[in-house]
């Protein structure tokens, strides 16, 4: 177990309630209990930006972003530079993004994901669905 990595074991990222504390990212003015998920464009790609505390409380934002990604034909970048913590519902959301993109034979660029998130995706056996970028 990594320092700052509070995760209860689970093999099902969709139906779990544990939290991963990410100590290596900053949240640029968000209170610790706040977070957001947004969908926009970055050049010729769609950009899902995740910041702050990513929990099940953001499910409406996650659902809206997922629908937007599914309807797009552009490549996808997921920016996690400003994630301060993420629970298993957040990890499940990232996995769902990869699943949608895999249906169209497109990899997901995972940008700025803290080491703990990368480790969790590797533990779940799904890291190969992503292109990891700094």
Wavefront OBJ file of the C-alpha trace (Angstrom):
o trace
v 0.000 0.000 0.000
v 1.320 3.422 -0.938
v 1.515 6.372 1.470
v -1.617 8.485 1.126
v -3.376 5.672 -0.687
v -6.416 4.733 1.356
v -8.113 2.007 -0.646
v -10.127 -0.905 0.583
v -9.691 -3.913 -1.660
v -12.245 -4.362 -4.405
v -12.425 -6.181 -7.691
v -15.499 -4.256 -8.853
v -14.702 -0.554 -9.394
v -18.322 0.278 -10.209
v -19.909 -0.939 -6.939
v -17.345 0.085 -4.364
v -17.153 2.928 -1.866
v -13.490 3.256 -0.964
v -11.445 6.409 -1.416
v -7.967 6.984 -2.760
v -6.315 10.024 -1.254
v -4.001 11.661 -3.751
v -1.447 13.836 -2.039
v 0.578 14.853 -5.082
v -1.941 17.103 -6.880
v -3.166 20.612 -6.120
v -6.702 21.873 -6.503
v -6.273 25.557 -7.388
v -8.676 27.175 -4.987
v -11.188 24.383 -4.449
v -12.214 23.598 -0.900
v -11.168 20.043 0.071
v -14.772 18.803 -0.142
v -15.322 20.202 -3.653
v -14.584 18.692 -7.001
v -15.799 18.788 -10.560
v -15.802 16.922 -13.842
v -16.150 18.887 -17.070
v -16.100 18.141 -20.788
v -14.682 20.510 -23.362
v -12.409 20.670 -26.368
v -8.640 20.910 -26.649
v -7.565 21.341 -30.254
v -8.752 18.301 -32.198
v -9.603 16.314 -29.048
v -12.280 16.160 -26.371
v -11.015 17.017 -22.884
v -12.473 15.608 -19.685
v -11.082 17.647 -16.816
v -11.279 16.262 -13.300
v -10.309 18.384 -10.313
v -10.593 18.385 -6.552
v -12.333 15.633 -4.629
v -13.803 13.147 -7.140
v -16.594 11.208 -5.433
v -19.968 9.668 -6.156
v -21.515 13.107 -5.521
v -20.272 14.094 -9.000
v -22.231 11.321 -10.759
v -24.404 13.797 -12.703
v -21.317 15.582 -14.037
v -19.698 12.231 -14.824
v -22.809 11.009 -16.654
v -23.023 14.175 -18.749
v -19.352 13.929 -19.680
v -19.693 10.239 -20.542
v -22.609 10.933 -22.892
v -20.661 13.740 -24.570
v -17.671 11.471 -25.072
v -19.849 8.672 -26.462
v -21.377 11.050 -29.021
v -18.020 12.438 -30.161
v -15.727 11.127 -32.856
v -12.716 13.020 -31.512
v -9.881 11.451 -29.500
v -10.149 11.779 -25.716
v -7.809 13.315 -23.154
v -8.558 12.949 -19.421
v -6.744 15.620 -17.415
v -6.279 14.687 -13.740
v -3.574 17.214 -12.759
v -5.810 18.872 -10.179
v -7.368 15.784 -8.590
v -6.818 15.839 -4.832
v -8.684 12.618 -4.022
v -10.737 10.060 -5.889
v -13.066 7.325 -4.711
v -13.841 4.115 -6.533
v -16.768 5.730 -8.348
v -14.245 8.150 -9.874
v -11.988 5.272 -10.902
v -15.063 3.536 -12.377
v -15.836 6.695 -14.373
v -12.306 6.746 -15.819
v -12.702 3.059 -16.682
v -16.075 3.739 -18.360
v -14.463 6.435 -20.502
v -11.871 3.897 -21.640
v -14.594 1.344 -22.398
v -16.495 3.819 -24.605
v -13.320 4.732 -26.469
v -12.316 1.064 -26.879
v -15.591 0.450 -28.722
v -14.296 2.929 -31.312
v -10.723 1.546 -31.215
v -9.390 4.756 -29.680
v -7.047 4.909 -26.683
v -7.623 7.408 -23.885
v -4.796 9.785 -23.027
v -4.602 9.957 -19.238
v -2.781 13.214 -18.481
v -1.397 14.159 -15.098
v -2.825 11.201 -13.228
v -1.153 10.828 -9.836
v 0.885 7.676 -9.282
v -1.743 6.296 -6.921
v -4.410 6.425 -9.654
v -2.059 4.748 -12.130
v -1.334 2.056 -9.544
v -5.035 1.466 -8.930
v -5.763 1.123 -12.665
v -2.833 -1.311 -12.925
v -4.139 -3.292 -9.930
v -7.508 -3.569 -11.666
v -5.799 -4.794 -14.844
v -7.067 -1.940 -17.029
v -4.019 0.316 -17.374
v -3.375 -0.991 -20.893
v -6.523 0.875 -22.038
v -4.740 4.204 -21.464
v -1.860 6.184 -22.862
v -0.281 7.767 -19.772
v 1.079 11.287 -20.190
v 2.682 13.714 -17.722
l 1 2 3 4 5 6 7 8 9 10 11 12 13 14 15 16 17 18 19 20 21 22 23 24 25 26 27 28 29 30 31 32 33 34 35 36 37 38 39 40 41 42 43 44 45 46 47 48 49 50 51 52 53 54 55 56 57 58 59 60 61 62 63 64 65 66 67 68 69 70 71 72 73 74 75 76 77 78 79 80 81 82 83 84 85 86 87 88 89 90 91 92 93 94 95 96 97 98 99 100 101 102 103 104 105 106 107 108 109 110 111 112 113 114 115 116 117 118 119 120 121 122 123 124 125 126 127 128 129 130 131 132 133 134
